[in-house]
Amino acid sequence: MDRERIERQLKLAENNLAAWTKQLDTAKVAADQRGKNAKWRQLDGERRTFIRRILAVKAIEDREAAAHERLAERAGAAE
């Protein structure tokens, strides 16, 4: 998956979590009690999944950038 798609999905997941958190707040559920709500846990898990995916994509991008840099150095040294 590309980074933009994952970031868009993360934004949607954050919006969904914020909306559900607002519902819990209106129901007067304490912040430390949200973890007991199954829907909140599911939405928070989705958000954390997208965060991990973005970190994985960033690691791949960093690795690829380093590889291109090494190739450029070798090409420069060969000339």
mmCIF file of the N, C-alpha and C atoms, coordinates in Angstrom:
data_MODEL
# 
_entry.id   MODEL 
# 
loop_
_atom_site.group_PDB 
_atom_site.id 
_atom_site.type_symbol 
_atom_site.label_atom_id 
_atom_site.label_alt_id 
_atom_site.label_comp_id 
_atom_site.label_asym_id 
_atom_site.label_entity_id 
_atom_site.label_seq_id 
_atom_site.pdbx_PDB_ins_code 
_atom_site.Cartn_x 
_atom_site.Cartn_y 
_atom_site.Cartn_z 
_atom_site.occupancy 
_atom_site.B_iso_or_equiv 
_atom_site.pdbx_formal_charge 
_atom_site.auth_seq_id 
_atom_site.auth_comp_id 
_atom_site.auth_asym_id 
_atom_site.auth_atom_id 
_atom_site.pdbx_PDB_model_num 
ATOM 1   N N  . MET A 1 1  ? 0.838   -1.185 0.000   1.00 0.00 ? 1  MET A N  1 
ATOM 2   C CA . MET A 1 1  ? 0.000   0.000  0.000   1.00 0.00 ? 1  MET A CA 1 
ATOM 3   C C  . MET A 1 1  ? 0.881   1.245  0.000   1.00 0.00 ? 1  MET A C  1 
ATOM 4   N N  . ASP A 1 2  ? 0.369   2.272  -0.598  1.00 0.00 ? 2  ASP A N  1 
ATOM 5   C CA . ASP A 1 2  ? 1.144   3.495  -0.599  1.00 0.00 ? 2  ASP A CA 1 
ATOM 6   C C  . ASP A 1 2  ? 0.840   4.328  0.646   1.00 0.00 ? 2  ASP A C  1 
ATOM 7   N N  . ARG A 1 3  ? 1.774   5.186  0.949   1.00 0.00 ? 3  ARG A N  1 
ATOM 8   C CA . ARG A 1 3  ? 1.718   5.961  2.187   1.00 0.00 ? 3  ARG A CA 1 
ATOM 9   C C  . ARG A 1 3  ? 0.471   6.854  2.265   1.00 0.00 ? 3  ARG A C  1 
ATOM 10  N N  . GLU A 1 4  ? 0.098   7.489  1.148   1.00 0.00 ? 4  GLU A N  1 
ATOM 11  C CA . GLU A 1 4  ? -1.045  8.394  1.155   1.00 0.00 ? 4  GLU A CA 1 
ATOM 12  C C  . GLU A 1 4  ? -2.330  7.653  1.513   1.00 0.00 ? 4  GLU A C  1 
ATOM 13  N N  . ARG A 1 5  ? -2.499  6.454  0.986   1.00 0.00 ? 5  ARG A N  1 
ATOM 14  C CA . ARG A 1 5  ? -3.700  5.674  1.265   1.00 0.00 ? 5  ARG A CA 1 
ATOM 15  C C  . ARG A 1 5  ? -3.763  5.308  2.750   1.00 0.00 ? 5  ARG A C  1 
ATOM 16  N N  . ILE A 1 6  ? -2.632  4.898  3.299   1.00 0.00 ? 6  ILE A N  1 
ATOM 17  C CA . ILE A 1 6  ? -2.603  4.522  4.714   1.00 0.00 ? 6  ILE A CA 1 
ATOM 18  C C  . ILE A 1 6  ? -2.863  5.741  5.596   1.00 0.00 ? 6  ILE A C  1 
ATOM 19  N N  . GLU A 1 7  ? -2.293  6.890  5.216   1.00 0.00 ? 7  GLU A N  1 
ATOM 20  C CA . GLU A 1 7  ? -2.531  8.106  6.001   1.00 0.00 ? 7  GLU A CA 1 
ATOM 21  C C  . GLU A 1 7  ? -3.998  8.518  5.939   1.00 0.00 ? 7  GLU A C  1 
ATOM 22  N N  . ARG A 1 8  ? -4.643  8.329  4.780   1.00 0.00 ? 8  ARG A N  1 
ATOM 23  C CA . ARG A 1 8  ? -6.066  8.638  4.660   1.00 0.00 ? 8  ARG A CA 1 
ATOM 24  C C  . ARG A 1 8  ? -6.883  7.699  5.550   1.00 0.00 ? 8  ARG A C  1 
ATOM 25  N N  . GLN A 1 9  ? -6.526  6.413  5.542   1.00 0.00 ? 9  GLN A N  1 
ATOM 26  C CA . GLN A 1 9  ? -7.228  5.451  6.382   1.00 0.00 ? 9  GLN A CA 1 
ATOM 27  C C  . GLN A 1 9  ? -7.008  5.743  7.861   1.00 0.00 ? 9  GLN A C  1 
ATOM 28  N N  . LEU A 1 10 ? -5.803  6.186  8.215   1.00 0.00 ? 10 LEU A N  1 
ATOM 29  C CA . LEU A 1 10 ? -5.522  6.563  9.597   1.00 0.00 ? 10 LEU A CA 1 
ATOM 30  C C  . LEU A 1 10 ? -6.395  7.738  10.014  1.00 0.00 ? 10 LEU A C  1 
ATOM 31  N N  . LYS A 1 11 ? -6.522  8.728  9.139   1.00 0.00 ? 11 LYS A N  1 
ATOM 32  C CA . LYS A 1 11 ? -7.346  9.894  9.458   1.00 0.00 ? 11 LYS A CA 1 
ATOM 33  C C  . LYS A 1 11 ? -8.804  9.474  9.672   1.00 0.00 ? 11 LYS A C  1 
ATOM 34  N N  . LEU A 1 12 ? -9.308  8.562  8.834   1.00 0.00 ? 12 LEU A N  1 
ATOM 35  C CA . LEU A 1 12 ? -10.676 8.070  9.005   1.00 0.00 ? 12 LEU A CA 1 
ATOM 36  C C  . LEU A 1 12 ? -10.822 7.309  10.318  1.00 0.00 ? 12 LEU A C  1 
ATOM 37  N N  . ALA A 1 13 ? -9.832  6.492  10.648  1.00 0.00 ? 13 ALA A N  1 
ATOM 38  C CA . ALA A 1 13 ? -9.877  5.729  11.897  1.00 0.00 ? 13 ALA A CA 1 
ATOM 39  C C  . ALA A 1 13 ? -9.856  6.677  13.098  1.00 0.00 ? 13 ALA A C  1 
ATOM 40  N N  . GLU A 1 14 ? -9.045  7.719  13.025  1.00 0.00 ? 14 GLU A N  1 
ATOM 41  C CA . GLU A 1 14 ? -8.995  8.694  14.117  1.00 0.00 ? 14 GLU A CA 1 
ATOM 42  C C  . GLU A 1 14 ? -10.327 9.428  14.255  1.00 0.00 ? 14 GLU A C  1 
ATOM 43  N N  . ASN A 1 15 ? -10.944 9.763  13.121  1.00 0.00 ? 15 ASN A N  1 
ATOM 44  C CA . ASN A 1 15 ? -12.251 10.431 13.167  1.00 0.00 ? 15 ASN A CA 1 
ATOM 45  C C  . ASN A 1 15 ? -13.308 9.521  13.768  1.00 0.00 ? 15 ASN A C  1 
ATOM 46  N N  . ASN A 1 16 ? -13.301 8.238  13.386  1.00 0.00 ? 16 ASN A N  1 
ATOM 47  C CA . ASN A 1 16 ? -14.256 7.281  13.942  1.00 0.00 ? 16 ASN A CA 1 
ATOM 48  C C  . ASN A 1 16 ? -14.068 7.125  15.454  1.00 0.00 ? 16 ASN A C  1 
ATOM 49  N N  . LEU A 1 17 ? -12.809 7.035  15.874  1.00 0.00 ? 17 LEU A N  1 
ATOM 50  C CA . LEU A 1 17 ? -12.520 6.913  17.301  1.00 0.00 ? 17 LEU A CA 1 
ATOM 51  C C  . LEU A 1 17 ? -12.948 8.164  18.050  1.00 0.00 ? 17 LEU A C  1 
ATOM 52  N N  . ALA A 1 18 ? -12.691 9.330  17.465  1.00 0.00 ? 18 ALA A N  1 
ATOM 53  C CA . ALA A 1 18 ? -13.090 10.582 18.113  1.00 0.00 ? 18 ALA A CA 1 
ATOM 54  C C  . ALA A 1 18 ? -14.607 10.671 18.248  1.00 0.00 ? 18 ALA A C  1 
ATOM 55  N N  . ALA A 1 19 ? -15.324 10.232 17.223  1.00 0.00 ? 19 ALA A N  1 
ATOM 56  C CA . ALA A 1 19 ? -16.789 10.268 17.277  1.00 0.00 ? 19 ALA A CA 1 
ATOM 57  C C  . ALA A 1 19 ? -17.312 9.331  18.360  1.00 0.00 ? 19 ALA A C  1 
ATOM 58  N N  . TRP A 1 20 ? -16.712 8.140  18.446  1.00 0.00 ? 20 TRP A N  1 
ATOM 59  C CA . TRP A 1 20 ? -17.170 7.192  19.469  1.00 0.00 ? 20 TRP A CA 1 
ATOM 60  C C  . TRP A 1 20 ? -16.784 7.682  20.869  1.00 0.00 ? 20 TRP A C  1 
ATOM 61  N N  . THR A 1 21 ? -15.623 8.278  20.984  1.00 0.00 ? 21 THR A N  1 
ATOM 62  C CA . THR A 1 21 ? -15.195 8.835  22.265  1.00 0.00 ? 21 THR A CA 1 
ATOM 63  C C  . THR A 1 21 ? -16.152 9.943  22.702  1.00 0.00 ? 21 THR A C  1 
ATOM 64  N N  . LYS A 1 22 ? -16.609 10.741 21.738  1.00 0.00 ? 22 LYS A N  1 
ATOM 65  C CA . LYS A 1 22 ? -17.567 11.802 22.056  1.00 0.00 ? 22 LYS A CA 1 
ATOM 66  C C  . LYS A 1 22 ? -18.873 11.198 22.569  1.00 0.00 ? 22 LYS A C  1 
ATOM 67  N N  . GLN A 1 23 ? -19.303 10.087 21.952  1.00 0.00 ? 23 GLN A N  1 
ATOM 68  C CA . GLN A 1 23 ? -20.515 9.419  22.430  1.00 0.00 ? 23 GLN A CA 1 
ATOM 69  C C  . GLN A 1 23 ? -20.318 8.894  23.851  1.00 0.00 ? 23 GLN A C  1 
ATOM 70  N N  . LEU A 1 24 ? -19.147 8.352  24.109  1.00 0.00 ? 24 LEU A N  1 
ATOM 71  C CA . LEU A 1 24 ? -18.869 7.855  25.454  1.00 0.00 ? 24 LEU A CA 1 
ATOM 72  C C  . LEU A 1 24 ? -18.832 9.008  26.453  1.00 0.00 ? 24 LEU A C  1 
ATOM 73  N N  . ASP A 1 25 ? -18.287 10.145 26.027  1.00 0.00 ? 25 ASP A N  1 
ATOM 74  C CA . ASP A 1 25 ? -18.252 11.313 26.906  1.00 0.00 ? 25 ASP A CA 1 
ATOM 75  C C  . ASP A 1 25 ? -19.657 11.804 27.227  1.00 0.00 ? 25 ASP A C  1 
ATOM 76  N N  . THR A 1 26 ? -20.533 11.805 26.227  1.00 0.00 ? 26 THR A N  1 
ATOM 77  C CA . THR A 1 26 ? -21.909 12.234 26.493  1.00 0.00 ? 26 THR A CA 1 
ATOM 78  C C  . THR A 1 26 ? -22.626 11.246 27.397  1.00 0.00 ? 26 THR A C  1 
ATOM 79  N N  . ALA A 1 27 ? -22.195 9.974  27.373  1.00 0.00 ? 27 ALA A N  1 
ATOM 80  C CA . ALA A 1 27 ? -22.775 8.965  28.268  1.00 0.00 ? 27 ALA A CA 1 
ATOM 81  C C  . ALA A 1 27 ? -22.087 8.992  29.634  1.00 0.00 ? 27 ALA A C  1 
ATOM 82  N N  . LYS A 1 28 ? -21.167 9.946  29.815  1.00 0.00 ? 28 LYS A N  1 
ATOM 83  C CA . LYS A 1 28 ? -20.439 10.139 31.069  1.00 0.00 ? 28 LYS A CA 1 
ATOM 84  C C  . LYS A 1 28 ? -19.592 8.931  31.464  1.00 0.00 ? 28 LYS A C  1 
ATOM 85  N N  . VAL A 1 29 ? -18.929 8.324  30.440  1.00 0.00 ? 29 VAL A N  1 
ATOM 86  C CA . VAL A 1 29 ? -17.994 7.236  30.697  1.00 0.00 ? 29 VAL A CA 1 
ATOM 87  C C  . VAL A 1 29 ? -16.628 7.877  30.949  1.00 0.00 ? 29 VAL A C  1 
ATOM 88  N N  . ALA A 1 30 ? -16.017 7.528  32.054  1.00 0.00 ? 30 ALA A N  1 
ATOM 89  C CA . ALA A 1 30 ? -14.723 8.107  32.412  1.00 0.00 ? 30 ALA A CA 1 
ATOM 90  C C  . ALA A 1 30 ? -13.650 7.666  31.410  1.00 0.00 ? 30 ALA A C  1 
ATOM 91  N N  . ALA A 1 31 ? -12.634 8.504  31.246  1.00 0.00 ? 31 ALA A N  1 
ATOM 92  C CA . ALA A 1 31 ? -11.567 8.219  30.286  1.00 0.00 ? 31 ALA A CA 1 
ATOM 93  C C  . ALA A 1 31 ? -10.848 6.909  30.602  1.00 0.00 ? 31 ALA A C  1 
ATOM 94  N N  . ASP A 1 32 ? -10.674 6.606  31.874  1.00 0.00 ? 32 ASP A N  1 
ATOM 95  C CA . ASP A 1 32 ? -9.986  5.370  32.237  1.00 0.00 ? 32 ASP A CA 1 
ATOM 96  C C  . ASP A 1 32 ? -10.880 4.141  32.091  1.00 0.00 ? 32 ASP A C  1 
ATOM 97  N N  . GLN A 1 33 ? -12.163 4.340  31.832  1.00 0.00 ? 33 GLN A N  1 
ATOM 98  C CA . GLN A 1 33 ? -13.097 3.228  31.655  1.00 0.00 ? 33 GLN A CA 1 
ATOM 99  C C  . GLN A 1 33 ? -13.389 2.935  30.182  1.00 0.00 ? 33 GLN A C  1 
ATOM 100 N N  . ARG A 1 34 ? -12.849 3.745  29.273  1.00 0.00 ? 34 ARG A N  1 
ATOM 101 C CA . ARG A 1 34 ? -13.113 3.536  27.846  1.00 0.00 ? 34 ARG A CA 1 
ATOM 102 C C  . ARG A 1 34 ? -12.593 2.191  27.361  1.00 0.00 ? 34 ARG A C  1 
ATOM 103 N N  . GLY A 1 35 ? -11.506 1.743  27.921  1.00 0.00 ? 35 GLY A N  1 
ATOM 104 C CA . GLY A 1 35 ? -10.911 0.473  27.510  1.00 0.00 ? 35 GLY A CA 1 
ATOM 105 C C  . GLY A 1 35 ? -11.811 -0.724 27.760  1.00 0.00 ? 35 GLY A C  1 
ATOM 106 N N  . LYS A 1 36 ? -12.821 -0.556 28.566  1.00 0.00 ? 36 LYS A N  1 
ATOM 107 C CA . LYS A 1 36 ? -13.764 -1.648 28.829  1.00 0.00 ? 36 LYS A CA 1 
ATOM 108 C C  . LYS A 1 36 ? -14.862 -1.716 27.769  1.00 0.00 ? 36 LYS A C  1 
ATOM 109 N N  . ASN A 1 37 ? -14.946 -0.692 26.938  1.00 0.00 ? 37 ASN A N  1 
ATOM 110 C CA . ASN A 1 37 ? -15.957 -0.649 25.886  1.00 0.00 ? 37 ASN A CA 1 
ATOM 111 C C  . ASN A 1 37 ? -15.416 -1.352 24.644  1.00 0.00 ? 37 ASN A C  1 
ATOM 112 N N  . ALA A 1 38 ? -16.107 -2.376 24.170  1.00 0.00 ? 38 ALA A N  1 
ATOM 113 C CA . ALA A 1 38 ? -15.625 -3.199 23.048  1.00 0.00 ? 38 ALA A CA 1 
ATOM 114 C C  . ALA A 1 38 ? -15.480 -2.392 21.765  1.00 0.00 ? 38 ALA A C  1 
ATOM 115 N N  . LYS A 1 39 ? -16.423 -1.540 21.479  1.00 0.00 ? 39 LYS A N  1 
ATOM 116 C CA . LYS A 1 39 ? -16.367 -0.733 20.256  1.00 0.00 ? 39 LYS A CA 1 
ATOM 117 C C  . LYS A 1 39 ? -15.187 0.223  20.302  1.00 0.00 ? 39 LYS A C  1 
ATOM 118 N N  . TRP A 1 40 ? -14.941 0.838  21.444  1.00 0.00 ? 40 TRP A N  1 
ATOM 119 C CA . TRP A 1 40 ? -13.813 1.758  21.577  1.00 0.00 ? 40 TRP A CA 1 
ATOM 120 C C  . TRP A 1 40 ? -12.496 1.011  21.371  1.00 0.00 ? 40 TRP A C  1 
ATOM 121 N N  . ARG A 1 41 ? -12.388 -0.196 21.952  1.00 0.00 ? 41 ARG A N  1 
ATOM 122 C CA . ARG A 1 41 ? -11.170 -0.997 21.784  1.00 0.00 ? 41 ARG A CA 1 
ATOM 123 C C  . ARG A 1 41 ? -10.948 -1.355 20.325  1.00 0.00 ? 41 ARG A C  1 
ATOM 124 N N  . GLN A 1 42 ? -12.025 -1.704 19.626  1.00 0.00 ? 42 GLN A N  1 
ATOM 125 C CA . GLN A 1 42 ? -11.910 -2.073 18.220  1.00 0.00 ? 42 GLN A CA 1 
ATOM 126 C C  . GLN A 1 42 ? -11.444 -0.876 17.391  1.00 0.00 ? 42 GLN A C  1 
ATOM 127 N N  . LEU A 1 43 ? -12.039 0.281  17.611  1.00 0.00 ? 43 LEU A N  1 
ATOM 128 C CA . LEU A 1 43 ? -11.659 1.480  16.869  1.00 0.00 ? 43 LEU A CA 1 
ATOM 129 C C  . LEU A 1 43 ? -10.232 1.907  17.197  1.00 0.00 ? 43 LEU A C  1 
ATOM 130 N N  . ASP A 1 44 ? -9.846  1.808  18.459  1.00 0.00 ? 44 ASP A N  1 
ATOM 131 C CA . ASP A 1 44 ? -8.486  2.150  18.857  1.00 0.00 ? 44 ASP A CA 1 
ATOM 132 C C  . ASP A 1 44 ? -7.490  1.167  18.244  1.00 0.00 ? 44 ASP A C  1 
ATOM 133 N N  . GLY A 1 45 ? -7.860  -0.099 18.160  1.00 0.00 ? 45 GLY A N  1 
ATOM 134 C CA . GLY A 1 45 ? -6.998  -1.100 17.532  1.00 0.00 ? 45 GLY A CA 1 
ATOM 135 C C  . GLY A 1 45 ? -6.788  -0.819 16.057  1.00 0.00 ? 45 GLY A C  1 
ATOM 136 N N  . GLU A 1 46 ? -7.841  -0.406 15.368  1.00 0.00 ? 46 GLU A N  1 
ATOM 137 C CA . GLU A 1 46 ? -7.708  -0.051 13.954  1.00 0.00 ? 46 GLU A CA 1 
ATOM 138 C C  . GLU A 1 46 ? -6.761  1.130  13.791  1.00 0.00 ? 46 GLU A C  1 
ATOM 139 N N  . ARG A 1 47 ? -6.910  2.127  14.660  1.00 0.00 ? 47 ARG A N  1 
ATOM 140 C CA . ARG A 1 47 ? -6.035  3.307  14.597  1.00 0.00 ? 47 ARG A CA 1 
ATOM 141 C C  . ARG A 1 47 ? -4.584  2.914  14.812  1.00 0.00 ? 47 ARG A C  1 
ATOM 142 N N  . ARG A 1 48 ? -4.342  2.071  15.818  1.00 0.00 ? 48 ARG A N  1 
ATOM 143 C CA . ARG A 1 48 ? -2.970  1.638  16.091  1.00 0.00 ? 48 ARG A CA 1 
ATOM 144 C C  . ARG A 1 48 ? -2.402  0.797  14.959  1.00 0.00 ? 48 ARG A C  1 
ATOM 145 N N  . THR A 1 49 ? -3.249  0.021  14.286  1.00 0.00 ? 49 THR A N  1 
ATOM 146 C CA . THR A 1 49 ? -2.809  -0.776 13.144  1.00 0.00 ? 49 THR A CA 1 
ATOM 147 C C  . THR A 1 49 ? -2.292  0.126  12.031  1.00 0.00 ? 49 THR A C  1 
ATOM 148 N N  . PHE A 1 50 ? -3.026  1.190  11.732  1.00 0.00 ? 50 PHE A N  1 
ATOM 149 C CA . PHE A 1 50 ? -2.592  2.104  10.675  1.00 0.00 ? 50 PHE A CA 1 
ATOM 150 C C  . PHE A 1 50 ? -1.322  2.847  11.066  1.00 0.00 ? 50 PHE A C  1 
ATOM 151 N N  . ILE A 1 51 ? -1.173  3.159  12.333  1.00 0.00 ? 51 ILE A N  1 
ATOM 152 C CA . ILE A 1 51 ? 0.062   3.802  12.788  1.00 0.00 ? 51 ILE A CA 1 
ATOM 153 C C  . ILE A 1 51 ? 1.244   2.867  12.568  1.00 0.00 ? 51 ILE A C  1 
ATOM 154 N N  . ARG A 1 52 ? 1.067   1.583  12.913  1.00 0.00 ? 52 ARG A N  1 
ATOM 155 C CA . ARG A 1 52 ? 2.146   0.614  12.693  1.00 0.00 ? 52 ARG A CA 1 
ATOM 156 C C  . ARG A 1 52 ? 2.457   0.459  11.210  1.00 0.00 ? 52 ARG A C  1 
ATOM 157 N N  . ARG A 1 53 ? 1.442   0.486  10.371  1.00 0.00 ? 53 ARG A N  1 
ATOM 158 C CA . ARG A 1 53 ? 1.667   0.364  8.928   1.00 0.00 ? 53 ARG A CA 1 
ATOM 159 C C  . ARG A 1 53 ? 2.439   1.555  8.392   1.00 0.00 ? 53 ARG A C  1 
ATOM 160 N N  . ILE A 1 54 ? 2.116   2.753  8.874   1.00 0.00 ? 54 ILE A N  1 
ATOM 161 C CA . ILE A 1 54 ? 2.856   3.940  8.434   1.00 0.00 ? 54 ILE A CA 1 
ATOM 162 C C  . ILE A 1 54 ? 4.316   3.843  8.865   1.00 0.00 ? 54 ILE A C  1 
ATOM 163 N N  . LEU A 1 55 ? 4.550   3.360  10.074  1.00 0.00 ? 55 LEU A N  1 
ATOM 164 C CA . LEU A 1 55 ? 5.933   3.189  10.540  1.00 0.00 ? 55 LEU A CA 1 
ATOM 165 C C  . LEU A 1 55 ? 6.677   2.173  9.685   1.00 0.00 ? 55 LEU A C  1 
ATOM 166 N N  . ALA A 1 56 ? 5.992   1.111  9.264   1.00 0.00 ? 56 ALA A N  1 
ATOM 167 C CA . ALA A 1 56 ? 6.617   0.107  8.408   1.00 0.00 ? 56 ALA A CA 1 
ATOM 168 C C  . ALA A 1 56 ? 6.938   0.690  7.032   1.00 0.00 ? 56 ALA A C  1 
ATOM 169 N N  . VAL A 1 57 ? 6.027   1.475  6.489   1.00 0.00 ? 57 VAL A N  1 
ATOM 170 C CA . VAL A 1 57 ? 6.265   2.111  5.192   1.00 0.00 ? 57 VAL A CA 1 
ATOM 171 C C  . VAL A 1 57 ? 7.431   3.087  5.307   1.00 0.00 ? 57 VAL A C  1 
ATOM 172 N N  . LYS A 1 58 ? 7.494   3.824  6.405   1.00 0.00 ? 58 LYS A N  1 
ATOM 173 C CA . LYS A 1 58 ? 8.602   4.756  6.609   1.00 0.00 ? 58 LYS A CA 1 
ATOM 174 C C  . LYS A 1 58 ? 9.931   4.013  6.668   1.00 0.00 ? 58 LYS A C  1 
ATOM 175 N N  . ALA A 1 59 ? 9.947   2.859  7.330   1.00 0.00 ? 59 ALA A N  1 
ATOM 176 C CA . ALA A 1 59 ? 11.178  2.072  7.403   1.00 0.00 ? 59 ALA A CA 1 
ATOM 177 C C  . ALA A 1 59 ? 11.598  1.601  6.017   1.00 0.00 ? 59 ALA A C  1 
ATOM 178 N N  . ILE A 1 60 ? 10.652  1.189  5.211   1.00 0.00 ? 60 ILE A N  1 
ATOM 179 C CA . ILE A 1 60 ? 10.960  0.748  3.846   1.00 0.00 ? 60 ILE A CA 1 
ATOM 180 C C  . ILE A 1 60 ? 11.464  1.920  3.016   1.00 0.00 ? 60 ILE A C  1 
ATOM 181 N N  . GLU A 1 61 ? 10.808  3.084  3.146   1.00 0.00 ? 61 GLU A N  1 
ATOM 182 C CA . GLU A 1 61 ? 11.255  4.268  2.409   1.00 0.00 ? 61 GLU A CA 1 
ATOM 183 C C  . GLU A 1 61 ? 12.674  4.662  2.815   1.00 0.00 ? 61 GLU A C  1 
ATOM 184 N N  . ASP A 1 62 ? 12.975  4.601  4.105   1.00 0.00 ? 62 ASP A N  1 
ATOM 185 C CA . ASP A 1 62 ? 14.321  4.921  4.576   1.00 0.00 ? 62 ASP A CA 1 
ATOM 186 C C  . ASP A 1 62 ? 15.340  3.935  4.025   1.00 0.00 ? 62 ASP A C  1 
ATOM 187 N N  . ARG A 1 63 ? 14.985  2.651  4.036   1.00 0.00 ? 63 ARG A N  1 
ATOM 188 C CA . ARG A 1 63 ? 15.881  1.619  3.513   1.00 0.00 ? 63 ARG A CA 1 
ATOM 189 C C  . ARG A 1 63 ? 16.145  1.825  2.023   1.00 0.00 ? 63 ARG A C  1 
ATOM 190 N N  . GLU A 1 64 ? 15.093  2.129  1.274   1.00 0.00 ? 64 GLU A N  1 
ATOM 191 C CA . GLU A 1 64 ? 15.239  2.356  -0.164  1.00 0.00 ? 64 GLU A CA 1 
ATOM 192 C C  . GLU A 1 64 ? 16.074  3.605  -0.442  1.00 0.00 ? 64 GLU A C  1 
ATOM 193 N N  . ALA A 1 65 ? 15.871  4.654  0.333   1.00 0.00 ? 65 ALA A N  1 
ATOM 194 C CA . ALA A 1 65 ? 16.651  5.879  0.151   1.00 0.00 ? 65 ALA A CA 1 
ATOM 195 C C  . ALA A 1 65 ? 18.132  5.618  0.427   1.00 0.00 ? 65 ALA A C  1 
ATOM 196 N N  . ALA A 1 66 ? 18.410  4.835  1.466   1.00 0.00 ? 66 ALA A N  1 
ATOM 197 C CA . ALA A 1 66 ? 19.805  4.501  1.779   1.00 0.00 ? 66 ALA A CA 1 
ATOM 198 C C  . ALA A 1 66 ? 20.417  3.660  0.658   1.00 0.00 ? 66 ALA A C  1 
ATOM 199 N N  . ALA A 1 67 ? 19.643  2.754  0.091   1.00 0.00 ? 67 ALA A N  1 
ATOM 200 C CA . ALA A 1 67 ? 20.148  1.926  -0.998  1.00 0.00 ? 67 ALA A CA 1 
ATOM 201 C C  . ALA A 1 67 ? 20.448  2.772  -2.228  1.00 0.00 ? 67 ALA A C  1 
ATOM 202 N N  . HIS A 1 68 ? 19.573  3.722  -2.551  1.00 0.00 ? 68 HIS A N  1 
ATOM 203 C CA . HIS A 1 68 ? 19.820  4.599  -3.694  1.00 0.00 ? 68 HIS A CA 1 
ATOM 204 C C  . HIS A 1 68 ? 21.038  5.477  -3.452  1.00 0.00 ? 68 HIS A C  1 
ATOM 205 N N  . GLU A 1 69 ? 21.213  5.896  -2.212  1.00 0.00 ? 69 GLU A N  1 
ATOM 206 C CA . GLU A 1 69 ? 22.372  6.722  -1.870  1.00 0.00 ? 69 GLU A CA 1 
ATOM 207 C C  . GLU A 1 69 ? 23.669  5.930  -2.050  1.00 0.00 ? 69 GLU A C  1 
ATOM 208 N N  . ARG A 1 70 ? 23.654  4.665  -1.598  1.00 0.00 ? 70 ARG A N  1 
ATOM 209 C CA . ARG A 1 70 ? 24.849  3.824  -1.766  1.00 0.00 ? 70 ARG A CA 1 
ATOM 210 C C  . ARG A 1 70 ? 25.141  3.582  -3.238  1.00 0.00 ? 70 ARG A C  1 
ATOM 211 N N  . LEU A 1 71 ? 24.103  3.371  -4.041  1.00 0.00 ? 71 LEU A N  1 
ATOM 212 C CA . LEU A 1 71 ? 24.303  3.174  -5.473  1.00 0.00 ? 71 LEU A CA 1 
ATOM 213 C C  . LEU A 1 71 ? 24.888  4.421  -6.120  1.00 0.00 ? 71 LEU A C  1 
ATOM 214 N N  . ALA A 1 72 ? 24.427  5.570  -5.710  1.00 0.00 ? 72 ALA A N  1 
ATOM 215 C CA . ALA A 1 72 ? 24.950  6.838  -6.256  1.00 0.00 ? 72 ALA A CA 1 
ATOM 216 C C  . ALA A 1 72 ? 26.409  7.019  -5.863  1.00 0.00 ? 72 ALA A C  1 
ATOM 217 N N  . GLU A 1 73 ? 26.758  6.652  -4.613  1.00 0.00 ? 73 GLU A N  1 
ATOM 218 C CA . GLU A 1 73 ? 28.145  6.763  -4.178  1.00 0.00 ? 73 GLU A CA 1 
ATOM 219 C C  . GLU A 1 73 ? 29.039  5.826  -4.984  1.00 0.00 ? 73 GLU A C  1 
ATOM 220 N N  . ARG A 1 74 ? 28.572  4.598  -5.194  1.00 0.00 ? 74 ARG A N  1 
ATOM 221 C CA . ARG A 1 74 ? 29.361  3.654  -5.990  1.00 0.00 ? 74 ARG A CA 1 
ATOM 222 C C  . ARG A 1 74 ? 29.524  4.125  -7.426  1.00 0.00 ? 74 ARG A C  1 
ATOM 223 N N  . ALA A 1 75 ? 28.473  4.680  -8.005  1.00 0.00 ? 75 ALA A N  1 
ATOM 224 C CA . ALA A 1 75 ? 28.553  5.177  -9.372  1.00 0.00 ? 75 ALA A CA 1 
ATOM 225 C C  . ALA A 1 75 ? 29.510  6.362  -9.434  1.00 0.00 ? 75 ALA A C  1 
ATOM 226 N N  . GLY A 1 76 ? 29.497  7.206  -8.415  1.00 0.00 ? 76 GLY A N  1 
ATOM 227 C CA . GLY A 1 76 ? 30.406  8.348  -8.366  1.00 0.00 ? 76 GLY A CA 1 
ATOM 228 C C  . GLY A 1 76 ? 31.842  7.913  -8.179  1.00 0.00 ? 76 GLY A C  1 
ATOM 229 N N  . ALA A 1 77 ? 32.060  6.863  -7.399  1.00 0.00 ? 77 ALA A N  1 
ATOM 230 C CA . ALA A 1 77 ? 33.415  6.374  -7.152  1.00 0.00 ? 77 ALA A CA 1 
ATOM 231 C C  . ALA A 1 77 ? 33.959  5.643  -8.363  1.00 0.00 ? 77 ALA A C  1 
ATOM 232 N N  . ALA A 1 78 ? 33.088  5.041  -9.159  1.00 0.00 ? 78 ALA A N  1 
ATOM 233 C CA . ALA A 1 78 ? 33.528  4.292  -10.336 1.00 0.00 ? 78 ALA A CA 1 
ATOM 234 C C  . ALA A 1 78 ? 33.947  5.221  -11.457 1.00 0.00 ? 78 ALA A C  1 
ATOM 235 N N  . GLU A 1 79 ? 33.469  6.444  -11.459 1.00 0.00 ? 79 GLU A N  1 
ATOM 236 C CA . GLU A 1 79 ? 33.798  7.391  -12.535 1.00 0.00 ? 79 GLU A CA 1 
ATOM 237 C C  . GLU A 1 79 ? 35.105  8.009  -12.350 1.00 0.00 ? 79 GLU A C  1 
# 
